C-alpha cells in the first residue's frame, strides 16, 4: 500500500527568492519576447522541471530549478516588474515597487500547485508532439542509445513505445536515408518478432501502471473524504499527490506520470498522448535529459553517416 499523500505544505517551501538569476535566460526567451511567448516558455519549463516529476534523489535540484522558473515568470509576466528589471538589471529592484503587494511565497505556492493539471498537460503534449524539438530529441536519443529502441523512450519526454513506435521509426528511417544519423546494428537487425515482443511487454507494463494510477487516485479520494477540505477543491489540485503515490509504489523509480494522470483527470476526447510510467527516464537519464533538452536543435545534432555501427 502506498503511503498517505504528502502533507499540504511538504516540499512547497518557497525559500529565498533567487534574485541572482537572469529571467530571460531562465525561460529561454529574448528580451523583446511577447507576453504570450513568456507564458508559453514558462508553462513548458515548469512542466518539464516540476519537482513532482523528479526522482527522490533529484527532488532538491528540481525544486531549486522550479524556484528559478517561477521567479523568472514573476518578473517577466508583470509589465512594471519587467520594465524595472530591464532598466536596472536587478531582479530585487523589480520586487521593490511602492504600490506592489507581491508576495513571493504565495506566488511560488500557487505556481507549484497550479502548473500541472489536465489542461496544461494536454496543451504541452499537443505543442511538443510532432514538433521539430521532439524530432531533435528522438534523433539525439537514437544516437545516444546506439539504435536500442528499448532504451530510446527513456530519453524522449512524453514518449510511449506502444503509441509512438511507428511514428518514431518513420523519423529515424528518413534521417538515416538522408545521411543525417548513423544506422546502428541493433536497430537494423531487430527482427519483427523481437520488436513485437518488446512492444507487448511495454503494453502490459502500461496497463499495470495505469491500474496503479487508478488505485492511487481512489486512495486520494478516500483520504479527502476523511479530512476537512475547502469547498470547491478540484481533483487537479491533487495531481502532485498522485504523482508522489505512484513514485512510492514503484519504490523510487522515476516514472513518466503525466499521461497516467491524464487518463484519470484530463477532459475526454484527448487521445494520442497516453504515456506509461515505463517510459520515464531512470534517475541519471532524467538528469541528463533535463540538461540536453534545452540545447537540442531540430536535428538533434547527430553525426552523419549511413554505415551501420558494429
PyMOL commands that set and color helices and strands:
alter all, ss='L'
color gray80, all
select helices_A, chain A and resi 23-27+35-49+51-53+56-76+79-88+91-94+104-114+118-128+132-144+149-155+161-177+185-188+192-225+235-249+258-265+277-279+283-293
alter helices_A, ss='H'
color red, helices_A
select strands_A, chain A and resi 183-184+308-309
alter strands_A, ss='S'
color yellow, strands_A
deselect
rebuild
show_as cartoon
